[in-house]
Amino acid sequence: MLNLSKYFILETLVAVTGCVSPAADTTSQQQTPLALNAAQHRASQRGTTKLHIAPKPDSFTTISTAHQNLTSKSPAEPDIKIGKKLWVTSDRIKRRTCPSIKCGDVGQFYFRSIAIPLELKGDWARVTKYYTAMCSNGLSAFVETGDKNCEAENGIVDGKFAEWVNIKHLSSDRPADPAAGSTGNEALIAKSDDYRIHKRAFRKSLNELVSTGRCTKDDFRENGGWAKATGRNRDEPIYIIYCGGATIANRLYLNAKTGKISRL
């Protein structure tokens, strides 16, 4: 089962700021206007600076002195420069609330995602502006695992934080696309998240769903293949696709390890 606990937080955030953080869960089992098709779901999870959905720039206030002290610059690798486009070279890297593995985890970047450093501190790069941590009772609603405390030691000051990643997982050279040159049915799943890891399972699921009439090839084209599920089971090989519509009732789940396809 995927995490169904964050829709209330999402709806509250939309009402207040008109935006949604990519770290929030999109796997509710009830119908909601926030339901996304798999392509939109993927865009919100890719982790590129351009696709990162956070409060509008004019909603940001001046960063406090405490924030400035916490994130003071220090030398980093020569090819890692502020404002320079970089690519993720690992299958996953965690996005944290401050430049330390002890800080809260608010989501992940995926292989070949784009990250643009805005600030450097040792082996860490800040890759977003500061935005609300949605603190309640001293805890951040955006932290998925690890330290949830809304405290300066966790990178949260005046109720705001930014996302940091370790630069050892970034490169100025874009990794080769494992789906390059795909044609026919393979092209329908080539844009799936983690294609290079689970392409056999994706290929098998495509054939099964299309042959049984549960999905069409157009469904796969529209969705761009399988999208990684988020939430409580984000570290499990669970992927989603929408067939026949973009509502939760049309959502299918694939366990890429077992090959099982289900609605829940």
N, C-alpha and C positions, 0 to 999 in steps of 0.2 A: 504493500500500500504506500502511496505517496503522501507527502505532507499536505494536509488540507487546512492548516491552521492560520494562514497568513492573509486570506482574502479580506477579513475585517480591517486589517492594517492597510492593505492595498486601497480599499474603498475610502478609508479615512484620509490616506495620503492624497488620493486623487481629488477628494473634496477640498482639501486645504491648499494643495500646491498645483494641482492639475497635472501631476506626473507620477511615474512609478519607477522605483528603483529596480535594476536588473536582478538584484539579489533576492527580490521577493518571489514567493512561490506562485506558480500558475497552474497548479494541479487540483483545484477544487472540484469536488464531485457534484456541485450544484450549479444550475445555469446562472450565468452572470454576464453583464455587458463587457467584462474584462477578458472573456474567453478569447484566446489567440489561435490563429492557425499555426501550423508548425513552422512556417517560414518566419512569421512575426516572432514566435517564441524563440527561434534560433537567433534572430537579430538582437533580441534583448539579452541573450546570454553570451554572445560572441566576445563581448568585452572590448570592442574597439572604442577609442575615445569618441569617435563621431556617433556611434550607436549608443553610447552610455546615456541612460535616461536618468536625469537627476533634476533637482530644482533649477528653474530658469536662472541665468547668470545674475539678473537684477535682484534675485531674492537672497543673494549671498551678502553677508555683512563683512566688514573688515575683519581679517583674521586676527584673533587676539594675540597679545604678547606671549601668552602661554603656548599657543600653537606655533608661533614663530620660533620660540626657544626649543620646542620639542622636535621641530623638523629642520633645524639649521643644516646647511649644506656641508658636505665633506667630500673628499675625492672619490671618484668612481672610475670604472674602467674607461680607457681612452676613447673607445668607439661608442660609448653611451653618453649622449649629449642631450641637454634640455631642448625640447621642441623637435627632436629628430625621430622620425617614424621607425619603430622597431617591430619585430615579429616574435611571437611566442614559439619556442622550439621544442617544448615539452608537450605531452598529451594534456596535462593539466598544470596550472599554477594557481595557488591561492591568492586571493585579493584580501589584504589585511587592513585593519584600522590604523596601524602605525608600523614603522619600519622594524619589525621584530617578529620572530616566529611565535612569540608569546602573546601577540596581539590577536584580537578577534578576527575570525574568518567570515567575510561577507559574500563570498562567492568564488568563482573560478574563471580563469581565462583558458581558452582551448588552443590547440595546435594551430598555428598560422594566424591567430588573432593579432590585431594591431594594437600596440600600446605606444603612447607618446609621453615620455617623461616630462613632467612639469617642474620637478624638483628632485635633487639627488641627495642621498644621505648614506654614506658608506656603500654597502652592497644593495641598497634599496632605491627604488624610484617611485615617486608619487605620480600616479597616472590619471587622477581626477581632480576636479575642484573640490572644495569643502562643501558638504551638504548635510542636511539634517540626519541625525542618527535615530530619530524617532524614539527618544528616551521615555520610558515610563517606569516609575518606581526604581529609578537608577539603573535600568537595563536597556540596551539598545535592541529594538525589534529587528534591525537589519543583520545583526550578527547571527550566523547560522551555527557555527561551532566555535568553541574556545571562549575567551574572555568577553562577556557581554556588558561589563560594567562601563557606565558612562563616566569615565575618569580620564584625567590627563595621561596617566601611565598607559592607558589603552588607546591613546590618540584621540579621545573624544573630549573636546573642550567647548564650553558654552553650547552643548548639545549638537555639535557638528564634528564631522571627521572627513578624511579623504582616504582614498584607497592606495595601498602600497603593494608593490610586487618585488621579488628578488631579481636582480638584473642578470643573474647567472642563467636564467631561463629565457633571456631576450637576445636577439641578434639583429644587426643591421642588414643581414642578408636574409631575404625571404626564403623560407624552406620550400623545397620542391612540392608541387601539388601531386599527391598520390593518385588523384583522379584524372590527371591530365590525359587527354586522348580517349577518354571513355566514349563509347558509342552505344546505340541501341538501348536495351534494357539497363545496361550498366550505367548509362548516363542519367537514368532516372533516380539512381541511389547515390551517385557520385558526390553529391553535395551534402550527404548525410553527415551529422556530427560523428566523429571517430570512425570515418569510413575506412581509414587505413588499418584499423584494429578489427573491425567487425564486418568487413565487406562480404564475407561469405554468408553470415547470418542475414545481412540486409538483402542480399541477392535471393536467398532462399525464401525469405518472408515476402518479397515482391512477387515471386512466382506463385506462392501459395495464395496470397490475397487477391491477385488478379485472376487466377484460374478459378477460384471459388466465387468470384463476383463480389467479394466484400469491399474491394477497392478497384479503382480503375487506374490506368496509366496516367490519365490526366490528374488524378488525385496526387500521385507521386510528383508529377511536374509542378503542380501548384504549390505543394508543400516543400519542394526541394529535398525530398527524401525524409529520413528519420531525424528527429530532433531529440537531443539529450533531455531527459526528464530532470527536473530540479527538486529541491525540497529534501525531506528526510532521507530518501533513498538516492540522493544525487551521486553517491559513490558506487552505486550498483549499476550494472549494465542495462538500465531501463531506458527505452526510447519511445517517442510518441509520434503519431501521424494522425491526420484527420481525413476521413474518407466519407464522401457524400455531403459534406457541409463543414462549417467551422465552429460548431457548438460542441459542448462537452459530450453530448450524446453521440457525436461522430468520432470521438477520440479513441484510438486504439493504442495499446501498449505492447511493446516487444521486449522480452528478456533476451538480449543478444547471446547470453551464455547458454540458456536452455533452449532457445528457439520458440518459446511459448508466446502466443499472441492472445491478448485478452482485452476486455474493456475496463477492467479494474486492476 
